[in-house]
């Protein structure tokens, strides 16, 4: 009863002639590999993949479901416009010449040929699939690599017009004109009823055609800003908490912010950055995420080392140029310019996802110039030893499962040998070591945290636990073991009760991911947490006990979903102790990187308070009306409800906040948290997407929404329906707590005991798959 999405079939792309029987054999093996992956037989799937590469030079792209012959020539795309024989021969010769230039690493000549192909023949070259396509003539509206989905509803649609728009959108994306690309996507949806799925490289009519992949709602399909801007020409509010120190008049700030916003609408980021720099030099700080500016002498993210107002990891941050490291060996000016040009070309290739060319440029830099690039610090240096060296966190054993010392040493050596194999890209050997460790010792590896443990072993006392006397320790171990048995028996109510008793009676936390328990009280160094001091910090003297205490408090706040409090503790660690926390690596460090912020803007003073001084109305939402009000509500009444809702969110009381939002919705007021806007002119922001008004798909608030029974579910009695609903709710809670192992166990119980299946995408469950 759940919706069935037909998979896109595997297709061959690129050049490389193969006899029909060989191509059919390859296709059969590719499909056999897909079936092996479906039943989680990854060993067989990997063997098929390796055999295809060894025997036929075939490489697979699982995301696009395409295969091609490695190092083969370029082929004419199937959806290319037709060319006469003479023109086709000339194009093929130029494509071949360009390919040779790239092999010779003459990227300037290769780019010149690419531009000539486009200018003289309207031909685009796709290096990923090694195909070229003529977009003019009669080729169905230009080149693009999207196909019509096999599971759409077959509606009658102007395919030529769709192809034309898809080709235009692809060109806009290649030129980084993302607003124009979004406008074309909206035109496809609103005018033709077509949705575009970039990940699957398909378009479809019918089911899913209203899906929006980026941004809010744009009305009318026009290529314009998302809202009517205020009279000042921008949508930034003043976030001052004190008197102005810049000496600039507000009108002058408004003019510059308006000019910068218009430059961003034109995708003219160079001008926008220049205006931002001018404001910065005059003492005005701008934060794009919070939509605030301030000139009271404080900042938002300046101390992070990133450009003010720019968030780390965003597209704008990823496109920032690389700089020469201060410790680089000396080179003459001409050679430095050549290196800088190659580094810039490599960055452009990475942004275009042409990783093959980017890797070739990196190898050229290393072999021809002895130059090495550090993507993390965005620097390059002549002489590899001059780049910053970051010592890797060593692999450690976690959880229970007693092993003799010699066996544990053997496992540790194999784990490190696997790491070395991965460094030299010998993934076949690395996979073989991983599989052998699991088969021989039941060892599973976590590459992200660099931890290994014995599968299905018991729980162990964590190394940083507070000490317990023997009797208490024995009692705790018995309860932990009893809880583990309850989970195996799928008696999750009893397991939760034991977990609560362990916390209440012994101050013990249980970490199911690494299968360890830890007592947080007593003399255990400030409570339980799973962070370690990084090996590459500067060794500054710091109150480790105080740091441990704050880290343990922060972990408890995060487990309780008190994210504002957790952020305030992180700020206290940074501002008071000079310590930065790196959640992905599970480490903390002093010195280098200690100013790094992982979430949100700057909070001053370490207090647990909102990030800014709110205006007199009590909230930071602007009115985005483009027409007259239709709700009949006074602005003051809207302000009061928005202020109450914001205070509820500050308290993490989302139930009250949602109730207020629903009340506004029923009265005709739409709220959009992402744009910080409200409107009551009869239009909306994201309502047509099916998500709750003002809530963005994929947000934490959206992920925590309960699952509902699908209308097409088979009938079950009321008692069984309640049991199923309870298990579905427990599974959701486990997923929110990142306890995916228990969530998977519950899903399997639902399938085996109740014939019930859950669809995470539609957030529904149904009896009868």
LOVEXPA-701861 format. One record per residue (C-alpha): z, x, y; residue in three letters; residue number from 0. Coordinates in steps of 0.05 Angstrom, whole numbers, plus 5000, padded with zeros to 4 digits. Layout:
! LOVEXPA-701861
      w      u      v   resn   resi
      Z      X      Y    ALA    NUM
...
This chain:
! LOVEXPA-701861
      w      u      v   resn   resi
   5000   5000   5000    UNK      0
   5001   5061   5046    UNK      1
   4937   5076   5085    UNK      2
   4889   5122   5047    UNK      3
   4853   5175   5087    UNK      4
   4792   5202   5051    UNK      5
   4788   5278   5053    UNK      6
   4730   5313   5086    UNK      7
   4687   5345   5032    UNK      8
   4680   5421   5029    UNK      9
   4615   5446   5058    UNK     10
   4578   5513   5061    UNK     11
   4568   5543   5130    UNK     12
   4530   5604   5155    UNK     13
   4476   5647   5124    UNK     14
   4470   5681   5056    UNK     15
   4419   5650   5008    UNK     16
   4447   5629   4941    UNK     17
   4409   5599   4881    UNK     18
   4423   5525   4873    UNK     19
   4462   5535   4807    UNK     20
   4506   5589   4838    UNK     21
   4521   5546   4899    UNK     22
   4538   5487   4854    UNK     23
   4585   5532   4813    UNK     24
   4620   5556   4876    UNK     25
   4627   5485   4902    UNK     26
   4658   5464   4835    UNK     27
   4708   5521   4838    UNK     28
   4726   5505   4910    UNK     29
   4741   5433   4891    UNK     30
   4781   5457   4829    UNK     31
   4823   5499   4876    UNK     32
   4836   5438   4920    UNK     33
   4861   5399   4859    UNK     34
   4906   5457   4839    UNK     35
   4937   5457   4908    UNK     36
   4949   5382   4905    UNK     37
   4993   5391   4844    UNK     38
   5025   5453   4876    UNK     39
   4995   5501   4826    UNK     40
   4988   5554   4879    UNK     41
   4981   5611   4828    UNK     42
   4917   5581   4800    UNK     43
   4892   5563   4870    UNK     44
   4902   5635   4893    UNK     45
   4867   5662   4831    UNK     46
   4806   5618   4844    UNK     47
   4804   5639   4917    UNK     48
   4808   5713   4898    UNK     49
   4755   5705   4844    UNK     50
   4707   5672   4893    UNK     51
   4715   5728   4942    UNK     52
   4708   5783   4889    UNK     53
   4648   5753   4852    UNK     54
   4608   5721   4909    UNK     55
   4639   5747   4974    UNK     56
   4660   5675   4991    UNK     57
   4715   5662   5042    UNK     58
   4748   5594   5051    UNK     59
   4774   5559   5114    UNK     60
   4825   5507   5090    UNK     61
   4833   5476   5159    UNK     62
   4759   5458   5169    UNK     63
   4745   5454   5093    UNK     64
   4686   5501   5099    UNK     65
   4665   5561   5058    UNK     66
   4616   5616   5074    UNK     67
   4589   5681   5046    UNK     68
   4624   5740   5078    UNK     69
   4582   5789   5119    UNK     70
   4520   5746   5110    UNK     71
   4471   5736   5167    UNK     72
   4471   5678   5216    UNK     73
   4437   5613   5197    UNK     74
   4407   5556   5237    UNK     75
   4458   5499   5241    UNK     76
   4441   5434   5206    UNK     77
   4448   5393   5270    UNK     78
   4405   5441   5312    UNK     79
   4345   5415   5352    UNK     80
   4279   5432   5317    UNK     81
   4241   5494   5341    UNK     82
   4170   5515   5329    UNK     83
   4160   5574   5282    UNK     84
   4146   5626   5337    UNK     85
   4207   5606   5378    UNK     86
   4251   5603   5316    UNK     87
   4229   5673   5296    UNK     88
   4244   5700   5366    UNK     89
   4313   5667   5366    UNK     90
   4329   5695   5297    UNK     91
   4309   5765   5319    UNK     92
   4355   5761   5380    UNK     93
   4413   5733   5339    UNK     94
   4404   5790   5289    UNK     95
   4401   5841   5346    UNK     96
   4465   5813   5376    UNK     97
   4499   5818   5309    UNK     98
   4480   5891   5304    UNK     99
   4506   5904   5375    UNK    100
   4573   5874   5354    UNK    101
   4575   5918   5292    UNK    102
   4560   5978   5337    UNK    103
   4616   5952   5384    UNK    104
   4567   5948   5442    UNK    105
   4598   5884   5467    UNK    106
   4563   5887   5535    UNK    107
   4495   5884   5502    UNK    108
   4518   5830   5454    UNK    109
   4542   5787   5512    UNK    110
   4476   5797   5549    UNK    111
   4437   5773   5488    UNK    112
   4483   5713   5481    UNK    113
   4471   5695   5554    UNK    114
   4395   5703   5544    UNK    115
   4396   5658   5483    UNK    116
   4431   5604   5523    UNK    117
   4388   5612   5586    UNK    118
   4319   5619   5553    UNK    119
   4327   5576   5490    UNK    120
   4390   5533   5501    UNK    121
   4419   5564   5438    UNK    122
   4493   5570   5424    UNK    123
   4521   5619   5372    UNK    124
   4583   5603   5332    UNK    125
   4612   5669   5307    UNK    126
   4666   5633   5266    UNK    127
   4617   5600   5218    UNK    128
   4559   5648   5233    UNK    129
   4510   5595   5255    UNK    130
   4465   5584   5315    UNK    131
   4443   5518   5344    UNK    132
   4391   5497   5394    UNK    133
   4420   5441   5437    UNK    134
   4357   5416   5473    UNK    135
   4294   5383   5445    UNK    136
   4311   5326   5398    UNK    137
   4372   5353   5365    UNK    138
   4419   5294   5375    UNK    139
   4449   5311   5441    UNK    140
   4465   5386   5438    UNK    141
   4507   5431   5394    UNK    142
   4576   5414   5368    UNK    143
   4611   5423   5302    UNK    144
   4643   5355   5292    UNK    145
   4623   5306   5238    UNK    146
   4632   5231   5231    UNK    147
   4694   5218   5188    UNK    148
   4682   5188   5119    UNK    149
   4740   5139   5127    UNK    150
   4720   5105   5193    UNK    151
   4702   5031   5193    UNK    152
   4626   5042   5199    UNK    153
   4621   5008   5266    UNK    154
   4553   5008   5300    UNK    155
   4555   5063   5353    UNK    156
   4505   5101   5395    UNK    157
   4508   5166   5354    UNK    158
   4461   5204   5401    UNK    159
   4506   5188   5461    UNK    160
   4568   5209   5421    UNK    161
   4534   5274   5401    UNK    162
   4516   5288   5473    UNK    163
   4587   5277   5497    UNK    164
   4617   5318   5440    UNK    165
   4570   5376   5458    UNK    166
   4590   5371   5532    UNK    167
   4663   5369   5513    UNK    168
   4655   5431   5469    UNK    169
   4623   5468   5527    UNK    170
   4679   5447   5574    UNK    171
   4731   5473   5524    UNK    172
   4695   5539   5516    UNK    173
   4694   5545   5592    UNK    174
   4769   5527   5593    UNK    175
   4754   5465   5634    UNK    176
   4807   5425   5598    UNK    177
   4813   5367   5648    UNK    178
   4738   5354   5642    UNK    179
   4742   5359   5566    UNK    180
   4799   5307   5567    UNK    181
   4759   5261   5611    UNK    182
   4700   5264   5562    UNK    183
   4748   5249   5505    UNK    184
   4774   5188   5544    UNK    185
   4702   5165   5556    UNK    186
   4688   5170   5482    UNK    187
   4748   5127   5467    UNK    188
   4742   5076   5523    UNK    189
   4667   5067   5525    UNK    190
   4645   5080   5453    UNK    191
   4709   5065   5414    UNK    192
   4708   5135   5384    UNK    193
   4768   5180   5373    UNK    194
   4763   5256   5365    UNK    195
   4806   5294   5316    UNK    196
   4802   5368   5335    UNK    197
   4841   5395   5277    UNK    198
   4796   5361   5224    UNK    199
   4733   5371   5267    UNK    200
   4714   5297   5258    UNK    201
   4704   5235   5300    UNK    202
   4715   5164   5277    UNK    203
   4710   5092   5298    UNK    204
   4759   5037   5278    UNK    205
   4827   5059   5251    UNK    206
   4857   5112   5295    UNK    207
   4805   5106   5350    UNK    208
   4859   5095   5403    UNK    209
   4894   5160   5386    UNK    210
   4906   5207   5445    UNK    211
   4913   5281   5430    UNK    212
   4934   5307   5498    UNK    213
   4965   5281   5560    UNK    214
   4979   5213   5588    UNK    215
   4934   5154   5601    UNK    216
   4874   5163   5648    UNK    217
   4844   5097   5672    UNK    218
   4770   5086   5679    UNK    219
   4747   5149   5644    UNK    220
   4738   5184   5711    UNK    221
   4750   5259   5719    UNK    222
   4807   5253   5769    UNK    223
   4882   5267   5774    UNK    224
   4927   5223   5730    UNK    225
   4960   5187   5788    UNK    226
   4955   5170   5862    UNK    227
   4990   5228   5897    UNK    228
   5041   5215   5953    UNK    229
   5023   5226   6026    UNK    230
   5046   5299   6022    UNK    231
   4989   5314   5973    UNK    232
   5032   5337   5913    UNK    233
   5084   5310   5864    UNK    234
   5138   5364   5869    UNK    235
   5207   5346   5894    UNK    236
   5254   5391   5932    UNK    237
   5310   5416   5886    UNK    238
   5353   5452   5938    UNK    239
   5427   5454   5926    UNK    240
   5441   5491   5991    UNK    241
   5410   5504   6059    UNK    242
   5339   5531   6065    UNK    243
   5335   5607   6071    UNK    244
   5259   5615   6074    UNK    245
   5250   5594   6147    UNK    246
   5189   5552   6127    UNK    247
   5180   5481   6152    UNK    248
   5177   5428   6098    UNK    249
   5107   5408   6123    UNK    250
   5082   5479   6112    UNK    251
   5110   5481   6041    UNK    252
   5077   5413   6028    UNK    253
   5010   5439   6052    UNK    254
   5012   5500   6006    UNK    255
   5036   5459   5946    UNK    256
   4980   5408   5958    UNK    257
   4928   5463   5963    UNK    258
   4955   5494   5899    UNK    259
   4953   5428   5861    UNK    260
   4881   5415   5882    UNK    261
   4862   5485   5858    UNK    262
   4894   5470   5791    UNK    263
   4855   5404   5786    UNK    264
   4792   5446   5796    UNK    265
   4817   5495   5741    UNK    266
   4816   5549   5796    UNK    267
   4879   5583   5770    UNK    268
   4865   5647   5809    UNK    269
   4872   5610   5875    UNK    270
   4931   5570   5849    UNK    271
   4967   5634   5828    UNK    272
   4953   5667   5895    UNK    273
   4984   5607   5931    UNK    274
   5044   5609   5885    UNK    275
   5052   5683   5898    UNK    276
   5049   5670   5973    UNK    277
   5104   5618   5967    UNK    278
   5145   5665   5924    UNK    279
   5140   5721   5975    UNK    280
   5163   5673   6030    UNK    281
   5224   5653   5989    UNK    282
   5200   5588   5958    UNK    283
   5207   5581   5883    UNK    284
   5163   5531   5844    UNK    285
   5177   5504   5774    UNK    286
   5118   5467   5743    UNK    287
   5158   5441   5684    UNK    288
   5212   5408   5726    UNK    289
   5163   5390   5782    UNK    290
   5210   5421   5833    UNK    291
   5209   5471   5890    UNK    292
   5267   5504   5924    UNK    293
   5280   5553   5981    UNK    294
   5356   5557   5981    UNK    295
   5358   5628   5955    UNK    296
   5365   5608   5881    UNK    297
   5310   5604   5830    UNK    298
   5290   5571   5764    UNK    299
   5263   5623   5716    UNK    300
   5252   5685   5759    UNK    301
   5304   5727   5722    UNK    302
   5266   5717   5657    UNK    303
   5213   5767   5678    UNK    304
   5158   5715   5671    UNK    305
   5119   5691   5732    UNK    306
   5162   5639   5769    UNK    307
   5147   5569   5746    UNK    308
   5108   5591   5684    UNK    309
   5137   5578   5615    UNK    310
   5133   5631   5562    UNK    311
   5083   5615   5507    UNK    312
   5043   5565   5549    UNK    313
   4968   5571   5556    UNK    314
   4977   5598   5626    UNK    315
   5025   5651   5599    UNK    316
   4980   5670   5541    UNK    317
   4922   5682   5588    UNK    318
   4960   5733   5631    UNK    319
   4927   5802   5632    UNK    320
   4955   5863   5596    UNK    321
   4981   5922   5636    UNK    322
   4984   5996   5623    UNK    323
   5053   6017   5596    UNK    324
   5091   6064   5642    UNK    325
   5101   6113   5583    UNK    326
   5026   6117   5567    UNK    327
   4994   6186   5562    UNK    328
   4952   6206   5622    UNK    329
   4877   6191   5620    UNK    330
   4823   6199   5673    UNK    331
   4806   6139   5716    UNK    332
   4738   6125   5683    UNK    333
   4769   6123   5613    UNK    334
   4827   6079   5638    UNK    335
   4776   6029   5665    UNK    336
   4739   6029   5599    UNK    337
   4804   6015   5561    UNK    338
   4825   5961   5610    UNK    339
   4756   5927   5601    UNK    340
   4762   5928   5525    UNK    341
   4833   5902   5527    UNK    342
   4810   5845   5573    UNK    343
   4752   5830   5525    UNK    344
   4800   5828   5467    UNK    345
   4845   5778   5504    UNK    346
   4784   5734   5519    UNK    347
   4765   5734   5445    UNK    348
   4836   5715   5424    UNK    349
   4837   5657   5474    UNK    350
   4770   5634   5444    UNK    351
   4800   5642   5374    UNK    352
   4747   5695   5357    UNK    353
   4799   5736   5320    UNK    354
   4748   5777   5281    UNK    355
   4718   5807   5345    UNK    356
   4788   5816   5374    UNK    357
   4808   5857   5313    UNK    358
   4744   5898   5318    UNK    359
   4760   5914   5391    UNK    360
   4832   5933   5373    UNK    361
   4805   5981   5320    UNK    362
   4756   6011   5371    UNK    363
   4813   6023   5420    UNK    364
   4854   6058   5366    UNK    365
   4797   6101   5338    UNK    366
   4759   6119   5401    UNK    367
   4814   6122   5454    UNK    368
   4879   6131   5414    UNK    369
   4900   6068   5451    UNK    370
   4947   6015   5422    UNK    371
   4963   5945   5446    UNK    372
   5030   5910   5443    UNK    373
   5019   5835   5446    UNK    374
   5093   5820   5454    UNK    375
   5102   5860   5519    UNK    376
   5029   5850   5539    UNK    377
   5020   5925   5551    UNK    378
   4974   5980   5525    UNK    379
   4987   6054   5518    UNK    380
   4949   6116   5500    UNK    381
   4989   6147   5443    UNK    382
   5020   6098   5394    UNK    383
   5089   6129   5401    UNK    384
   5090   6108   5474    UNK    385
   5093   6034   5458    UNK    386
   5162   6001   5454    UNK    387
   5188   6005   5383    UNK    388
   5223   5943   5357    UNK    389
   5263   5956   5294    UNK    390
   5254   5902   5243    UNK    391
   5313   5863   5218    UNK    392
   5328   5887   5146    UNK    393
   5323   5839   5088    UNK    394
   5390   5813   5064    UNK    395
   5415   5772   5005    UNK    396
   5445   5704   5020    UNK    397
   5479   5652   4977    UNK    398
   5511   5656   4908    UNK    399
   5486   5682   4842    UNK    400
   5521   5745   4817    UNK    401
   5474   5804   4803    UNK    402
   5492   5873   4776    UNK    403
   5487   5927   4829    UNK    404
   5427   5960   4797    UNK    405
   5389   5894   4791    UNK    406
   5405   5876   4864    UNK    407
   5380   5945   4886    UNK    408
   5317   5936   4845    UNK    409
   5303   5868   4878    UNK    410
   5317   5897   4947    UNK    411
   5267   5953   4934    UNK    412
   5213   5903   4911    UNK    413
   5225   5860   4972    UNK    414
   5215   5920   5018    UNK    415
   5153   5941   4978    UNK    416
   5125   5872   4990    UNK    417
   5137   5879   5065    UNK    418
   5099   5945   5065    UNK    419
   5041   5913   5027    UNK    420
   5037   5857   5079    UNK    421
   5036   5908   5135    UNK    422
   4972   5939   5107    UNK    423
   4944   5869   5093    UNK    424
   4947   5878   5018    UNK    425
   4965   5805   5009    UNK    426
   4945   5804   4936    UNK    427
   4999   5855   4918    UNK    428
   5049   5821   4964    UNK    429
   5038   5754   4929    UNK    430
   5043   5787   4861    UNK    431
   5111   5818   4879    UNK    432
   5135   5751   4906    UNK    433
   5114   5714   4843    UNK    434
   5145   5767   4798    UNK    435
   5212   5764   4834    UNK    436
   5213   5688   4825    UNK    437
   5192   5691   4752    UNK    438
   5239   5748   4731    UNK    439
   5301   5735   4774    UNK    440
   5292   5666   4805    UNK    441
   5290   5699   4874    UNK    442
   5260   5661   4933    UNK    443
   5242   5694   4999    UNK    444
   5246   5669   5071    UNK    445
   5199   5712   5113    UNK    446
   5221   5683   5179    UNK    447
   5295   5699   5172    UNK    448
   5281   5759   5125    UNK    449
   5331   5734   5074    UNK    450
   5327   5727   4998    UNK    451
   5369   5687   4950    UNK    452
   5374   5668   4877    UNK    453
   5345   5599   4866    UNK    454
   5391   5544   4839    UNK    455
   5451   5592   4843    UNK    456
   5519   5567   4866    UNK    457
   5546   5570   4936    UNK    458
   5579   5634   4961    UNK    459
   5630   5648   5016    UNK    460
   5594   5674   5077    UNK    461
   5606   5746   5098    UNK    462
   5631   5726   5167    UNK    463
   5678   5672   5142    UNK    464
   5751   5671   5162    UNK    465
   5795   5697   5106    UNK    466
   5830   5646   5061    UNK    467
   5888   5653   5013    UNK    468
   5870   5650   4939    UNK    469
   5895   5579   4928    UNK    470
   5858   5551   4988    UNK    471
   5795   5589   4971    UNK    472
   5797   5562   4899    UNK    473
   5805   5491   4926    UNK    474
   5747   5499   4974    UNK    475
   5702   5528   4920    UNK    476
   5718   5470   4874    UNK    477
   5700   5420   4929    UNK    478
   5636   5456   4946    UNK    479
   5617   5457   4872    UNK    480
   5633   5383   4866    UNK    481
   5591   5367   4927    UNK    482
   5532   5406   4897    UNK    483
   5537   5365   4833    UNK    484
   5538   5300   4874    UNK    485
   5474   5322   4908    UNK    486
   5442   5338   4841    UNK    487
   5463   5268   4818    UNK    488
   5434   5240   4883    UNK    489
   5501   5211   4901    UNK    490
   5492   5228   4974    UNK    491
   5549   5184   4999    UNK    492
   5600   5223   4957    UNK    493
   5568   5289   4978    UNK    494
   5575   5270   5052    UNK    495
   5647   5250   5042    UNK    496
   5664   5317   5011    UNK    497
   5628   5353   5067    UNK    498
   5670   5315   5118    UNK    499
   5734   5330   5080    UNK    500
   5717   5405   5078    UNK    501
   5709   5404   5153    UNK    502
   5770   5362   5168    UNK    503
   5819   5394   5119    UNK    504
   5795   5467   5118    UNK    505
   5749   5476   5178    UNK    506
   5694   5495   5129    UNK    507
   5620   5488   5143    UNK    508
   5568   5487   5088    UNK    509
   5498   5516   5099    UNK    510
   5451   5485   5047    UNK    511
   5392   5528   5068    UNK    512
   5424   5594   5047    UNK    513
   5475   5562   5000    UNK    514
   5537   5590   5034    UNK    515
   5602   5562   5061    UNK    516
   5643   5590   5117    UNK    517
   5713   5577   5143    UNK    518
   5712   5577   5219    UNK    519
   5786   5580   5235    UNK    520
   5838   5634   5224    UNK    521
   5818   5705   5240    UNK    522
   5746   5701   5223    UNK    523
   5719   5727   5289    UNK    524
   5708   5663   5327    UNK    525
   5683   5613   5276    UNK    526
   5621   5606   5234    UNK    527
   5550   5622   5257    UNK    528
   5491   5655   5223    UNK    529
   5467   5701   5279    UNK    530
   5471   5777   5276    UNK    531
   5469   5830   5330    UNK    532
   5397   5856   5336    UNK    533
   5384   5928   5313    UNK    534
   5341   5942   5375    UNK    535
   5390   5923   5431    UNK    536
   5417   5977   5477    UNK    537
   5486   5982   5445    UNK    538
   5523   5959   5508    UNK    539
   5598   5949   5502    UNK    540
   5610   5874   5495    UNK    541
   5667   5829   5473    UNK    542
   5640   5813   5404    UNK    543
   5696   5765   5387    UNK    544
   5681   5724   5449    UNK    545
   5607   5725   5433    UNK    546
   5620   5702   5362    UNK    547
   5664   5645   5387    UNK    548
   5610   5621   5436    UNK    549
   5555   5626   5383    UNK    550
   5597   5585   5334    UNK    551
   5610   5532   5389    UNK    552
   5535   5531   5405    UNK    553
   5517   5522   5332    UNK    554
   5564   5463   5326    UNK    555
   5535   5432   5389    UNK    556
   5465   5439   5361    UNK    557
   5486   5408   5295    UNK    558
   5516   5350   5334    UNK    559
   5451   5345   5374    UNK    560
   5489   5362   5439    UNK    561
   5431   5403   5465    UNK    562
   5453   5405   5539    UNK    563
   5521   5434   5518    UNK    564
   5486   5484   5472    UNK    565
   5442   5506   5530    UNK    566
   5502   5514   5575    UNK    567
   5535   5560   5524    UNK    568
   5471   5600   5518    UNK    569
   5471   5608   5594    UNK    570
   5544   5630   5592    UNK    571
   5527   5683   5540    UNK    572
   5471   5709   5584    UNK    573
   5506   5705   5652    UNK    574
   5576   5726   5632    UNK    575
   5565   5772   5573    UNK    576
   5493   5796   5584    UNK    577
   5474   5770   5515    UNK    578
   5409   5735   5497    UNK    579
   5401   5691   5436    UNK    580
   5337   5690   5395    UNK    581
   5338   5628   5351    UNK    582
   5275   5644   5312    UNK    583
   5300   5712   5289    UNK    584
   5373   5689   5284    UNK    585
   5396   5749   5326    UNK    586
   5431   5763   5392    UNK    587
   5421   5825   5435    UNK    588
   5444   5860   5497    UNK    589
   5398   5900   5543    UNK    590
   5323   5890   5534    UNK    591
   5306   5816   5533    UNK    592
   5376   5794   5551    UNK    593
   5351   5751   5607    UNK    594
   5303   5712   5563    UNK    595
   5311   5637   5564    UNK    596
   5287   5596   5505    UNK    597
   5292   5526   5532    UNK    598
   5290   5493   5600    UNK    599
   5299   5519   5670    UNK    600
   5356   5558   5703    UNK    601
   5426   5530   5705    UNK    602
   5472   5563   5755    UNK    603
   5545   5578   5743    UNK    604
   5545   5565   5668    UNK    605
   5572   5495   5679    UNK    606
   5551   5438   5634    UNK    607
   5517   5396   5687    UNK    608
   5447   5370   5705    UNK    609
   5397   5423   5725    UNK    610
   5390   5402   5798    UNK    611
   5421   5363   5855    UNK    612
   5393   5293   5848    UNK    613
   5365   5255   5909    UNK    614
   5405   5199   5941    UNK    615
   5371   5148   5895    UNK    616
   5405   5181   5835    UNK    617
   5343   5200   5796    UNK    618
   5283   5246   5801    UNK    619
   5227   5197   5784    UNK    620
   5172   5182   5835    UNK    621
   5134   5117   5842    UNK    622
   5063   5125   5814    UNK    623
   5035   5057   5835    UNK    624
   4960   5055   5849    UNK    625
   4963   4981   5869    UNK    626
   5013   4927   5892    UNK    627
   5077   4915   5854    UNK    628
   5073   4859   5802    UNK    629
   5144   4861   5774    UNK    630
   5179   4827   5832    UNK    631
   5235   4878   5830    UNK    632
   5262   4910   5892    UNK    633
   5255   4986   5894    UNK    634
   5331   4992   5902    UNK    635
   5341   4954   5836    UNK    636
   5291   4999   5800    UNK    637
   5327   5060   5829    UNK    638
   5395   5035   5803    UNK    639
   5369   5025   5732    UNK    640
   5333   5092   5731    UNK    641
   5396   5127   5756    UNK    642
   5438   5093   5702    UNK    643
   5387   5112   5649    UNK    644
   5386   5185   5672    UNK    645
   5462   5189   5670    UNK    646
   5461   5160   5600    UNK    647
   5411   5214   5579    UNK    648
   5456   5268   5610    UNK    649
   5512   5241   5565    UNK    650
   5464   5243   5505    UNK    651
   5475   5167   5500    UNK    652
   5403   5152   5481    UNK    653
   5419   5082   5455    UNK    654
   5440   5061   5525    UNK    655
   5382   5098   5557    UNK    656
   5332   5063   5510    UNK    657
   5364   4995   5525    UNK    658
   5355   5007   5600    UNK    659
   5283   5029   5589    UNK    660
   5270   4966   5548    UNK    661
   5299   4924   5604    UNK    662
   5254   4957   5654    UNK    663
   5194   4948   5607    UNK    664
   5208   4874   5599    UNK    665
   5211   4866   5675    UNK    666
   5143   4899   5683    UNK    667
   5165   4970   5701    UNK    668
   5134   5028   5661    UNK    669
   5170   5096   5658    UNK    670
   5138   5162   5638    UNK    671
   5188   5219   5625    UNK    672
   5134   5272   5620    UNK    673
   5103   5258   5688    UNK    674
   5170   5238   5719    UNK    675
   5139   5173   5745    UNK    676
   5151   5098   5744    UNK    677
   5102   5044   5762    UNK    678
   5102   4968   5766    UNK    679
   5030   4954   5788    UNK    680
   5010   4923   5722    UNK    681
   4983   4988   5692    UNK    682
   5017   5036   5644    UNK    683
   5019   5108   5621    UNK    684
   5020   5113   5545    UNK    685
   5033   5042   5522    UNK    686
   4966   5034   5488    UNK    687
   4982   5092   5441    UNK    688
   5031   5050   5402    UNK    689
   5090   5094   5421    UNK    690
   5149   5067   5459    UNK    691
   5132   5064   5534    UNK    692
   5149   5129   5567    UNK    693
   5163   5165   5502    UNK    694
   5115   5220   5480    UNK    695
   5094   5224   5407    UNK    696
   5127   5282   5371    UNK    697
   5186   5286   5419    UNK    698
   5256   5290   5393    UNK    699
   5269   5219   5415    UNK    700
   5206   5196   5378    UNK    701
   5223   5235   5314    UNK    702
   5291   5202   5310    UNK    703
   5263   5131   5309    UNK    704
   5280   5093   5245    UNK    705
   5228   5076   5192    UNK    706
   5207   5004   5179    UNK    707
   5183   4968   5117    UNK    708
   5106   4963   5116    UNK    709
   5078   4893   5119    UNK    710
   5036   4906   5057    UNK    711
   5095   4929   5014    UNK    712
   5106   4895   4947    UNK    713
   5162   4845   4945    UNK    714
   5232   4868   4923    UNK    715
   5299   4833   4922    UNK    716
   5345   4840   4982    UNK    717
   5395   4886   4947    UNK    718
   5341   4935   4926    UNK    719
   5309   4933   4996    UNK    720
   5377   4952   5026    UNK    721
   5384   5010   4977    UNK    722
   5314   5035   4995    UNK    723
   5327   5028   5070    UNK    724
   5392   5067   5063    UNK    725
   5357   5124   5025    UNK    726
   5300   5126   5077    UNK    727
   5352   5131   5133    UNK    728
   5388   5187   5096    UNK    729
   5323   5224   5087    UNK    730
   5308   5219   5162    UNK    731
   5378   5246   5178    UNK    732
   5366   5305   5131    UNK    733
   5299   5319   5165    UNK    734
   5330   5318   5234    UNK    735
   5383   5367   5208    UNK    736
   5327   5409   5179    UNK    737
   5355   5400   5109    UNK    738
   5286   5392   5080    UNK    739
   5307   5407   5008    UNK    740
   5352   5345   5006    UNK    741
   5299   5304   5043    UNK    742
   5249   5322   4989    UNK    743
   5298   5304   4934    UNK    744
   5309   5235   4966    UNK    745
   5234   5225   4972    UNK    746
   5226   5240   4898    UNK    747
   5283   5192   4881    UNK    748
   5249   5137   4922    UNK    749
   5183   5148   4884    UNK    750
   5212   5154   4814    UNK    751
   5268   5101   4817    UNK    752
   5238   5050   4864    UNK    753
   5163   5063   4864    UNK    754
   5173   5070   4940    UNK    755
   5132   5116   4984    UNK    756
   5143   5138   5056    UNK    757
   5090   5150   5109    UNK    758
   5119   5197   5162    UNK    759
   5060   5186   5208    UNK    760
   5067   5111   5215    UNK    761
   5142   5114   5202    UNK    762
   5138   5061   5148    UNK    763
   5157   5054   5075    UNK    764
   5125   5012   5022    UNK    765
   5138   4994   4949    UNK    766
   5073   5009   4913    UNK    767
   5035   5070   4938    UNK    768
